[in-house]
Amino acid sequence: MALKHNSKISKLFLGLCFDALGYVSFVFPVFDIIWAPLSGYLMSQLYDGKKGKIAGIIVFIEEALPFSDVIPTFTIMWIYTHYFDKTPIVKDESSN
C-alpha cells in the first residue's frame, strides 16, 4: 500500500480522514488496538524521511493513549510540513 501522494490537497484530505478515523475509538474503544499501529504506519508512508518516522511514532503513542484521540495529529503534521518546515525540497533531475 503506497501512500506517496505529492499533492498538498490529497495529503490534507487523507490526513483529515485519518484524524476522523481516530474518533471512532470514542464509540468503540477496542478500535485503538488496530488503529494505533496502523496510523503510525500510514503517517510514516505519507511523509518521507526522518520527520515521517518521528511523526509515525508520535501518532502511534497519541492513538494508543486513552483520551488523547482528540488531537488531530495528521492535520498538525500537514500544517507543519507545508507552513513551518524550512527544509529545502530537492527535485529529481531525471524528471526534467
ABEGO torsion letter per residue (X at the ends): XBABBABAAAAAAAAAAAAAAAAAAAABAAAAAAAAAAAAAAAAAABBEAAAAAAAAAAAAAAABBGAAABBAAAAAAAAAAAABABBBBBBAAAX
